[in-house]
């Protein structure tokens, strides 16, 4: 299985108003093989403190097991640096994906962290568009040095810094 870069997103919603629009967009992106939702947990805490949880994934159970095995093997390799720990990690990772999900619903204490009337989502998103680009770079003899996400607030910070420097000169 060719695996694209995986991003973890943690998103808050001050006044959740869910009507399926986020899922529809994720489905659209999946259909065009741009991204794939590996797993997501959405937690909504109502004003009365009642917690509602929804877990979503684009993976089949078999794909979740395969993804878990890949992640487990990489962790095992990092832990022991040998084939034996890689294999043990792969087995444990595959077992973790047996329910079709990668994120453990009980391992995230979101319901305790968010105030009533809000919601939060934790999502693992695979960037499928990057797979052919990565392969083209490798075919051209290139290799990964670094990467980072540039967010709009990063650009605002650059502007603020430039303004401060301009004011002192």
N, C-alpha and C positions, 0 to 999 in steps of 0.2 A: 504494500500500500504506500503510494507516494503521499507524503504528509507535508502540507504547507506550514508556514509559520503559524503558531497558535498564540492568540492574544487573550488575556484575561481582562474582562471588563467588570467593574463594580459600579453600578449606576443607582443613584437615589432618585426618588420621586416624592417631592413635597406634597403634592396634591394629585395622587394617582387617578388617572382617568383612562383606564384601559378599555379599548374597544377593538382589539385585535390588530391595530395598525402596525405595531412593531413586529408581530409574528408574520403578518402579510409581507412586510418588507424583507424579513429574513428568508421567507419562502421564495420570494422573487429572486433574491440574491443567490439562493441555493440552486434554483432552477437554471440560472445562467452560469453556475459553477464558479461564482466569484468568491463566496464564502460558504462555510458549512458550520452550522451550530453544533458543536461537539456536545455541549451540555449547558444547561442554564437552570438556575433556581430563582424563582421570583417569590418574594415574601411580602405580603401586604398585611399591615397591622391596622385594624379598624379602630375607630375612636374608643370603642368599648374594651380594647385590648385583645380582642379575638384575632388570632393569626391564621392567615390563609396562605398556603404554599402551593406552587405549581412548578413542576419540573418538565423541561422541554429538551428535545434533542433531535437532530437530523440523522443520527446514527441508528442503524439497525442494531440488534443485540450482538450480532456477529461482529459488526464494525466497532462497537464499543469494547468488546473483548479484545479485538485486534489493536485498537488504539491503546487500551490499558496495558496490553502486553508490550507494545513499543515503548511506552512511557516507563513501565516497570523495568524493562531491559536496560534502558538508558540510566535509570536511577541505580540499578544493580551494578552496572559497569562503573558508574561514578563511585559507588560505595566500595566495591572490591577490586575493580580493575581487571577482573578475569571472567572467563566464560561461565564459570559456575555461578557467580553472583548475578551475572547477566541473565542466565536461565532462570534462577530463582526469582528475580525481579519480574521477568516476563510472566511467569506462572501466577505470581501474586497480582500483577496488573491485570491479567486476563480475568482472574477471579473477581476483581473489583468491578469489571465491566459486565459481569454476568446478568445484571438487572437492566442492561441497556443504558446505563448512566455512568458517568465518570466521577461527577461530583457527589460526594456523600451528603445526603440531605441533612443528616444530623451533625455533620462536622462543621457546619457554618452556623454560628450563633447570631445570625442576623436578627432574628425575632427579638432578642434581648437588646440589640444595639440600636434599633430604630424606634422613634417615638410613635405613639398612636396617630393614626391618620396619614401615615406615610407608607412607602414601599421601597424595596431595594431589590436589585437583581444582580446576580453573579453569573457571568456567562463566559464560556470558553469558545472562542470563534477561530476557526481555521481559515486562513487566507489562501484559498485555492488558486487564485489568480497568480500567486507568487511562484507556484511550482514550475511552470514552463520558463519563467524569467530566471529562476535559480539554475535550471538546467542549461539554459543558453549561456549564462555567465560561466558555469563550470565547463561547458564545451569550448568556450573561448579562453580557457585557462585562468579564469578569475576565481577568487575565493573571498569569503566573508571576512571583513575586518571589523566592522561595527555597524550598528543601526540604532535609530532612535525615532520616536514619534515626535513630531512638532505639532503642538496644540495651539489653538488661537491665543490662549493666555501667554504662551511662550513668546509669541510675536508682540503682544502688548508689552511684556516685560522688556523686550529688546528696544521697543520704542521709548519706554520710560527711561531706560538706561542711556540711550542716545540723547534724550532730552536733558538729562542730568549732566552728561558730559558736555553738551553744547552750552549749557548755562554756566559751567565753570570755566570755559575757555574764551 
